[in-house]
Each structure stands twice: as structure tokens, then as C-alpha cells.
């Protein structure tokens, strides 16, 4: 857990609570996955 990843995980953890793989979803589609159902 690097410092750079820890800071990003902190903000993303709040939105990606159902997604355990942060690095996997963050690079695959973290914004679109959370934004679709969010403003859907």
C-alpha cells in the first residue's frame, strides 16, 4: 500500500464500497461503474 495509492483509495473507498478490487476497478472502469448507477 503506497502513500499515493492510500490517498486515492481513501476517496475511492467511499464510492467503491461494493468493489473490493480497487486497483482492478479503478483502471477498468471505476468512474463509469459508479457514475452510471449514480446519476442513472
C-alpha positions in Angstrom: 0.0 0.0 0.0 1.9 3.1 -1.2 1.2 6.5 0.1 -0.1 7.7 -3.3 -2.5 4.6 -3.6 -3.6 5.0 0.0 -4.7 8.6 -0.6 -6.6 7.6 -3.7 -8.1 4.6 -2.1 -9.4 6.8 0.7 -11.5 8.9 -1.7 -12.4 5.9 -3.9 -13.2 3.6 -1.0 -16.1 5.9 -0.2 -17.6 5.4 -3.7 -16.3 1.8 -4.3 -17.7 0.2 -1.1 -19.1 -2.7 -3.2 -15.9 -3.1 -5.1 -13.2 -4.9 -3.2 -10.6 -4.8 -6.0 -9.8 -1.0 -6.1 -6.8 -1.3 -8.5 -8.7 -3.6 -10.8 -11.9 -1.5 -11.0 -10.1 1.8 -10.8 -8.2 1.0 -14.1 -11.0 -1.0 -15.6 -13.9 1.5 -15.1 -14.3 3.0 -11.6 -15.9 6.3 -12.8 -18.3 4.8 -15.3 -19.3 2.0 -13.0 -20.1 4.3 -10.1 -21.4 7.1 -12.3 -23.8 5.0 -14.4 -25.9 3.8 -11.4 -25.2 7.1 -9.6 -26.9 9.5 -12.0 -29.0 6.8 -13.7 
